[in-house]
Structures are given as structure tokens and as C-alpha cells.
Amino acid sequence: MRIQIVMNIHAGTLRGGDPRQIAGQVVAAFADAGHEVSIEMAGGPQLRERLVAAAQRNDIDVLVAGGGDGTISTAAGLLKGRPIALGVLPGGTMNMYARTLQLPMDPVAAAKALAHGEVLAVDGATAGGHLFLHQISFGIQPHAIRRREQMRYGSRIEKIIAGLRSLLATLRDPPQFTVEVVLDGDPRLLSTSALAVSNNVYGDDHLPYADRPDGGVLGIYAATSTSWSDLAEIGAALVFGGWKNHPKIIVETARRVRIRPLHRQRHRGLLASIDGETKRFHGDIEIAIHPKTVKILAPARAAAA
């Protein structure tokens, strides 16, 4: 295959090593498997520019995006309607979608797995027209991300520590909001501090990521308590497992979801995190799953599953 790699040079994994050396090993992994490969490294606004340029090319088969979930979803959105497949090279802090694809968390090991993989059709989801591959969330997570963005950190470990500090600070004064949630036409009123909608249902007994990329259904998760102690318990369960069975968590499924902000959120808008990138939505938010609309280069074991 003809492969173009675009790596986020500021991604958490690359900060912990020599980016140029990692890039060379990634290129070698694909080249050794017989692929024609080239690579570009960029950060900030230039990263999107390089992804846009790669997505518009007519002489490649796969665009491999290296970075966190935000970088991966950006690339997927740019490839919408294009014949180019997306390759996922984990380089972020949590790499949730790479976990769904059963990829190694080390970018060089992931490149070796992808070099012998195959192209599959998997699901994508949209929120207000924005494509995402992992989840969109409201409440605690986007507010914690906003806090973290105001902190200074260098390596991946420092970013994780900054994330934990911002999360604890947000839990002490959690945002509270009321929305009408319509699941496949069935409306219900919800007051919460944390609401998430995932592209395919999260698996059990591990971090919140989907076990398969083509289940064809959205997962909906909400905390029914706004107390610090309950939210801290839920946060710990998200890390150590068992969160789906927590009595203060609602778990639902649907193919289409409408979120209608009520009260003051109707005027201020709802702050959301789309695969780790924050955005404020105004008005109703339409979320839908689109089965098998994303072409993805997956490792052999994920393809077999």
C-alpha cells in the first residue's frame, strides 16, 4: 500500500522520547512489510494543515495519523467520503480508540501491527455534524480538560498528573446541568454532572472504550448524583473497573440521541469534549451512529475478531 504518515510532534508519547528516532522506526516498520511510505511531523495549526493536505491526495491508500484521540478523529473527519483508509498510531495520553482496535500502545509496535493489517469498514458517530470515533461528553470531563489546558506540563506522565489535578479540582465543584435526552424518540429529563455518548458500547471491567468498532449502536452514560463522594467513587471505578454496575450510573443504548439543554444552559450552551477536544454547543445536539462508514486499517487480530 501507499501510506502517508502524519504525526503530532506534541503528542504525549512522543514527548517522552526522541520524536525523530520514533518516526524512523515507524517508517521502517511499514517499509519492511513492503509498503511505500512517507512521513511528516507537525504540531499546532500546522498539524491540521498537514492532515488536510494528506486527506486530499489521490496517490495514497492510507493516511496514518499519529497522536491522541483528538488527532485521530480530526483525520477521520477529513477522510469522510474519500477512498483513503485511516490508520491509527497511538501517541496520546489514553489512546482510547487505539484500544478499541486492539493496538499496542507503543507507536512502533502499533506500526508493526498495522503493517500486516487489513482495511475494514467500521462505525463513525456524529454530534452536530462533527465526526467522532470514541465519545462526546458533557459536564465534568470537558471542564476538567479546560482546567488542564491552563496548566504547564511536558511529558506524558506530567500530562496525566495535570489531568488528575484538574479532575480533582472539578470534582470539588462539579458543573450541574439539566437536559432533555431523547433516545430513539423516547424523551426523558436528566439532571447530572457527567453525561457521555460513545461510538459503540463500552466494554466491561476496563477503561471506558468500546470492545468492537462495528457494533452499530451508541452507548449513553450519565451520573445520577452530583455529590463529591459519589462522583469520586465513579471516577475511581472508571479507572479500576466495575463502573457499569455503580448504582449512581445510568447506562442506555440508542442509534440516535438528541440532547436539548434546559434552563440557563439553553442560553449559555453546553461545553463538550469530542475525543478530548473541547467545543461549546448552542441549541439541540443531534448525535447519531453511522454503521460501517469509516475505512480503517486494523491489525490482523482486530480484523479476525
C-alpha positions as CSV (number, residue, x, y, z in Angstrom):
1,M,0.0,0.0,0.0
2,R,1.0,3.6,-0.4
3,I,1.0,5.2,3.0
4,Q,1.3,8.7,4.2
5,I,2.0,9.2,8.0
6,V,1.3,12.5,9.8
7,M,2.5,12.5,13.4
8,N,1.6,15.1,16.1
9,I,5.0,16.0,17.3
10,H,3.5,17.4,20.6
11,A,1.6,14.1,21.4
12,G,2.2,12.8,24.9
13,T,4.0,9.6,23.9
14,L,6.5,11.4,21.6
15,R,7.3,13.9,24.4
16,G,8.8,11.0,26.4
17,G,11.4,10.0,23.7
18,D,13.2,11.2,20.6
19,P,10.5,12.0,18.1
20,R,12.8,11.7,15.1
21,Q,14.0,8.3,16.2
22,I,10.5,7.1,16.8
23,A,9.5,8.4,13.4
24,G,12.3,6.5,11.7
25,Q,11.3,3.2,13.4
26,V,7.7,3.7,12.4
27,V,8.7,4.3,8.8
28,A,10.9,1.2,8.9
29,A,8.1,-1.0,10.2
30,F,5.9,-0.2,7.2
31,A,8.7,-0.3,4.7
32,D,9.9,-3.7,5.9
33,A,6.5,-5.0,5.2
34,G,6.7,-3.9,1.6
35,H,4.7,-0.6,1.8
36,E,5.6,2.6,0.1
37,V,5.7,5.1,3.0
38,S,6.4,8.8,3.7
39,I,6.1,10.7,6.9
40,E,5.6,14.3,8.1
41,M,5.7,15.6,11.7
42,A,3.9,18.8,12.8
43,G,2.2,20.4,15.8
44,G,-0.3,23.2,16.5
45,P,-2.1,24.7,13.5
46,Q,0.4,23.0,11.1
47,L,-0.8,19.6,12.2
48,R,-4.3,20.2,10.8
49,E,-2.8,21.7,7.6
50,R,-0.7,18.6,7.0
51,L,-3.7,16.3,7.7
52,V,-5.9,18.3,5.3
53,A,-3.3,18.1,2.6
54,A,-2.8,14.4,3.0
55,A,-6.6,13.7,3.0
56,Q,-6.9,15.5,-0.3
57,R,-4.2,13.4,-2.0
58,N,-5.2,11.0,-4.8
59,D,-1.9,8.9,-4.8
60,I,-2.2,7.2,-1.3
61,D,-4.2,4.3,0.0
62,V,-3.8,5.0,3.8
63,L,-3.4,8.1,5.9
64,V,-1.8,7.1,9.2
65,A,-2.5,9.7,11.9
66,G,-0.1,9.6,14.9
67,G,-1.4,11.2,18.1
68,G,-4.2,11.1,20.6
69,D,-7.9,10.6,20.1
70,G,-8.4,14.2,19.0
71,T,-5.9,13.9,16.2
72,I,-7.4,10.6,15.1
73,S,-10.9,11.9,15.0
74,T,-9.8,15.0,13.1
75,A,-8.2,12.8,10.4
76,A,-11.3,10.6,10.3
77,G,-13.5,13.7,9.7
78,L,-11.2,14.9,6.9
79,L,-11.4,11.5,5.2
80,K,-15.2,11.4,5.2
81,G,-16.3,10.4,1.7
82,R,-12.7,9.9,0.5
83,P,-11.4,6.5,-0.7
84,I,-8.4,6.7,1.7
85,A,-8.4,4.5,4.8
86,L,-7.3,5.7,8.2
87,G,-4.5,4.2,10.2
88,V,-4.3,4.9,13.9
89,L,-0.9,5.3,15.5
90,P,-1.3,5.8,19.3
91,G,0.6,8.8,20.6
92,G,-1.7,10.4,23.1
93,T,-2.3,10.1,26.8
94,M,-5.1,7.5,26.9
95,N,-5.5,6.4,23.2
96,M,-9.0,5.0,23.8
97,Y,-9.8,4.3,20.1
98,A,-6.5,2.5,19.6
99,R,-7.5,0.3,22.5
100,T,-10.8,-0.5,20.7
101,L,-8.7,-1.6,17.7
102,Q,-6.6,-3.8,19.9
103,L,-3.4,-1.9,19.0
104,P,-0.3,-1.9,21.2
105,M,0.2,1.4,23.0
106,D,3.8,1.8,21.8
107,P,3.7,3.6,18.4
108,V,6.5,1.5,16.9
109,A,4.8,-1.8,18.0
110,A,1.5,-0.4,16.7
111,A,3.1,0.4,13.3
112,K,4.4,-3.2,13.0
113,A,0.8,-4.5,13.7
114,L,-0.7,-2.1,11.2
115,A,1.9,-3.0,8.5
116,H,0.4,-6.5,8.4
117,G,-3.2,-5.5,8.9
118,E,-6.1,-5.0,6.6
119,V,-8.7,-2.4,5.8
120,L,-12.1,-2.7,7.5
121,A,-15.3,-0.8,7.4
122,V,-16.2,0.4,10.9
123,D,-18.7,2.8,12.6
124,G,-18.4,6.5,13.0
125,A,-20.6,8.8,15.0
126,T,-21.5,12.5,14.6
127,A,-22.5,15.2,17.0
128,G,-23.9,18.3,15.4
129,G,-22.2,17.2,12.2
130,H,-18.8,16.7,13.9
131,L,-17.4,13.1,13.4
132,F,-16.0,11.3,16.4
133,L,-14.7,7.8,16.9
134,H,-14.6,7.4,20.7
135,Q,-17.1,9.7,22.6
136,I,-18.6,13.0,23.2
137,S,-19.0,14.1,26.9
138,F,-20.6,16.9,28.8
139,G,-20.0,18.2,32.3
140,I,-17.0,17.1,34.4
141,Q,-14.7,15.9,31.6
142,P,-14.7,19.0,29.4
143,H,-14.5,21.3,32.4
144,A,-11.5,19.3,33.7
145,I,-9.9,19.5,30.3
146,R,-10.3,23.2,30.3
147,R,-8.6,23.4,33.7
148,R,-5.8,21.1,32.5
149,E,-5.1,23.3,29.4
150,Q,-4.2,26.2,31.8
151,M,-1.5,24.1,33.4
152,R,2.0,23.5,32.3
153,Y,3.3,20.0,31.6
154,G,5.9,18.4,29.4
155,S,6.0,14.6,29.3
156,R,3.1,12.2,29.1
157,I,3.4,11.4,32.8
158,E,3.3,15.2,33.6
159,K,0.2,15.5,31.5
160,I,-1.5,12.6,33.3
161,I,-0.7,14.2,36.7
162,A,-2.0,17.6,35.4
163,G,-5.2,15.8,34.3
164,L,-5.7,14.2,37.7
165,R,-5.2,17.5,39.5
166,S,-7.7,19.3,37.2
167,L,-10.2,16.4,37.6
168,L,-10.0,16.5,41.4
169,A,-10.5,20.3,41.3
170,T,-13.5,19.9,39.1
171,L,-15.0,17.2,41.3
172,R,-14.8,19.6,44.3
173,D,-17.2,22.0,42.5
174,P,-18.8,19.9,39.7
175,P,-20.8,21.5,37.0
176,Q,-24.5,20.7,37.2
177,F,-26.9,20.9,34.3
178,T,-30.4,19.8,33.2
179,V,-31.1,18.4,29.7
180,E,-33.8,16.6,27.9
181,V,-32.3,13.4,26.4
182,V,-34.2,11.8,23.6
183,L,-33.2,8.2,22.9
184,D,-34.6,6.9,19.5
185,G,-37.6,9.2,20.0
186,D,-38.1,8.4,23.8
187,P,-37.6,11.6,25.8
188,R,-36.5,11.8,29.4
189,L,-35.4,14.6,31.8
190,L,-31.9,14.3,33.3
191,S,-30.1,16.4,35.9
192,T,-26.4,15.4,36.0
193,S,-22.8,16.5,36.3
194,A,-21.5,14.0,33.8
195,L,-23.0,12.7,30.5
196,A,-21.3,10.8,27.7
197,V,-22.3,9.3,24.4
198,S,-19.9,6.7,22.9
199,N,-19.4,5.4,19.4
200,N,-20.4,1.8,20.2
201,V,-20.9,0.4,23.7
202,Y,-18.1,0.4,26.2
203,G,-16.8,-3.0,27.3
204,D,-16.8,-4.3,30.9
205,D,-14.1,-4.3,33.6
206,H,-11.6,-1.9,31.8
207,L,-11.2,1.7,30.9
208,P,-14.2,3.2,29.1
209,Y,-13.6,2.2,25.5
210,A,-15.6,0.0,23.1
211,D,-14.6,-3.6,22.6
212,R,-15.6,-3.6,19.0
213,P,-15.6,-0.8,16.4
214,D,-18.7,-2.0,14.4
215,G,-21.4,-2.7,16.9
216,G,-23.8,-0.3,15.3
217,V,-25.2,1.3,18.4
218,L,-24.4,4.3,20.7
219,G,-23.7,4.0,24.4
220,I,-25.2,6.6,26.7
221,Y,-23.9,7.0,30.3
222,A,-24.9,9.5,33.0
223,A,-24.2,10.1,36.6
224,T,-27.4,10.5,38.6
225,S,-25.6,12.1,41.6
226,T,-23.9,15.4,41.9
227,S,-22.2,14.8,45.3
228,W,-18.4,14.9,45.6
229,S,-18.2,11.5,47.2
230,D,-20.4,9.7,44.7
231,L,-18.6,11.3,41.7
232,A,-15.2,10.4,43.2
233,E,-16.4,6.8,43.6
234,I,-17.5,6.8,40.0
235,G,-14.1,8.3,38.9
236,A,-12.2,5.5,40.8
237,A,-14.5,2.9,39.2
238,L,-13.7,4.2,35.8
239,V,-10.0,3.6,36.4
240,F,-10.2,0.3,38.3
241,G,-13.3,-1.3,36.7
242,G,-16.8,-2.1,37.8
243,W,-18.2,1.4,36.9
244,K,-21.1,0.0,34.8
245,N,-22.5,-1.6,38.0
246,H,-22.3,1.5,40.1
247,P,-25.8,2.4,41.5
248,K,-25.4,6.1,40.5
249,I,-24.7,5.4,36.8
250,I,-27.3,5.1,34.1
251,V,-26.4,3.0,31.0
252,E,-28.5,3.1,27.9
253,T,-28.2,2.4,24.2
254,A,-29.7,4.0,21.1
255,R,-29.0,4.7,17.4
256,R,-29.9,8.4,17.6
257,V,-29.7,10.8,20.6
258,R,-30.9,14.3,20.9
259,I,-29.7,16.4,23.8
260,R,-31.8,19.5,24.5
261,P,-30.3,21.9,27.1
262,L,-32.7,23.5,29.5
263,H,-32.7,26.5,31.8
264,R,-29.6,28.6,31.7
265,Q,-27.7,26.1,29.6
266,R,-30.1,26.9,26.8
267,H,-28.6,30.4,26.6
268,R,-25.0,29.7,27.6
269,G,-24.6,26.5,25.6
270,L,-23.2,23.2,26.7
271,L,-19.4,22.7,26.9
272,A,-18.5,19.3,25.4
273,S,-15.4,17.2,24.9
274,I,-15.2,15.5,21.5
275,D,-12.5,12.9,21.7
276,G,-10.6,15.1,24.0
277,E,-11.1,18.4,22.1
278,T,-13.4,21.0,23.8
279,K,-16.3,22.7,22.0
280,R,-19.3,24.7,23.1
281,F,-22.7,23.7,21.6
282,H,-25.7,26.0,21.4
283,G,-29.2,24.6,20.9
284,D,-30.1,21.0,20.4
285,I,-27.3,18.5,19.8
286,E,-28.1,15.7,17.4
287,I,-26.0,12.6,17.8
288,A,-26.1,9.6,15.5
289,I,-24.1,6.5,14.7
290,H,-23.2,5.7,11.1
291,P,-22.5,2.0,10.7
292,K,-19.5,0.9,8.6
293,T,-18.9,4.3,7.1
294,V,-15.2,4.7,8.1
295,K,-12.4,2.8,6.4
296,I,-9.8,1.8,8.9
297,L,-6.5,0.0,8.7
298,A,-6.8,-2.5,11.6
299,P,-4.3,-5.1,12.9
300,A,-4.8,-8.7,12.0
301,R,-6.2,-9.8,15.4
302,A,-8.8,-7.0,15.4
303,A,-9.8,-7.9,11.8
304,A,-10.2,-11.5,12.8
305,A,-12.4,-10.6,15.8
